[in-house]
């Protein structure tokens, strides 16, 4: 596997994880999700942290896809 592909896949994986993590800890979760998070020891993110994490994840995904397309 070429070096640019490794970096592209790493960006895509990190970006997808950030977006997934933000969605599972959303401050706009329903009551059922909030109760489930409390019982499992998880938490709900603040709105600022939520939007920052989604933004960082989206940027990482876009950079990963661009690296795959440009092959650099």
Secondary structure as a PSIPRED ss2 file (coil, helix, strand):
# PSIPRED VFORMAT (PSIPRED V4.0)

   1 X C   1.000  0.000  0.000
   2 X C   1.000  0.000  0.000
   3 X H   0.000  1.000  0.000
   4 X H   0.000  1.000  0.000
   5 X H   0.000  1.000  0.000
   6 X H   0.000  1.000  0.000
   7 X H   0.000  1.000  0.000
   8 X H   0.000  1.000  0.000
   9 X H   0.000  1.000  0.000
  10 X H   0.000  1.000  0.000
  11 X H   0.000  1.000  0.000
  12 X H   0.000  1.000  0.000
  13 X H   0.000  1.000  0.000
  14 X H   0.000  1.000  0.000
  15 X H   0.000  1.000  0.000
  16 X H   0.000  1.000  0.000
  17 X H   0.000  1.000  0.000
  18 X H   0.000  1.000  0.000
  19 X H   0.000  1.000  0.000
  20 X H   0.000  1.000  0.000
  21 X H   0.000  1.000  0.000
  22 X H   0.000  1.000  0.000
  23 X H   0.000  1.000  0.000
  24 X H   0.000  1.000  0.000
  25 X C   1.000  0.000  0.000
  26 X C   1.000  0.000  0.000
  27 X C   1.000  0.000  0.000
  28 X C   1.000  0.000  0.000
  29 X C   1.000  0.000  0.000
  30 X C   1.000  0.000  0.000
  31 X H   0.000  1.000  0.000
  32 X H   0.000  1.000  0.000
  33 X H   0.000  1.000  0.000
  34 X H   0.000  1.000  0.000
  35 X H   0.000  1.000  0.000
  36 X H   0.000  1.000  0.000
  37 X H   0.000  1.000  0.000
  38 X H   0.000  1.000  0.000
  39 X H   0.000  1.000  0.000
  40 X H   0.000  1.000  0.000
  41 X C   1.000  0.000  0.000
  42 X C   1.000  0.000  0.000
  43 X C   1.000  0.000  0.000
  44 X C   1.000  0.000  0.000
  45 X C   1.000  0.000  0.000
  46 X C   1.000  0.000  0.000
  47 X H   0.000  1.000  0.000
  48 X H   0.000  1.000  0.000
  49 X H   0.000  1.000  0.000
  50 X H   0.000  1.000  0.000
  51 X H   0.000  1.000  0.000
  52 X H   0.000  1.000  0.000
  53 X H   0.000  1.000  0.000
  54 X H   0.000  1.000  0.000
  55 X H   0.000  1.000  0.000
  56 X H   0.000  1.000  0.000
  57 X H   0.000  1.000  0.000
  58 X H   0.000  1.000  0.000
  59 X H   0.000  1.000  0.000
  60 X H   0.000  1.000  0.000
  61 X H   0.000  1.000  0.000
  62 X H   0.000  1.000  0.000
  63 X H   0.000  1.000  0.000
  64 X H   0.000  1.000  0.000
  65 X H   0.000  1.000  0.000
  66 X H   0.000  1.000  0.000
  67 X H   0.000  1.000  0.000
  68 X H   0.000  1.000  0.000
  69 X H   0.000  1.000  0.000
  70 X H   0.000  1.000  0.000
  71 X C   1.000  0.000  0.000
  72 X C   1.000  0.000  0.000
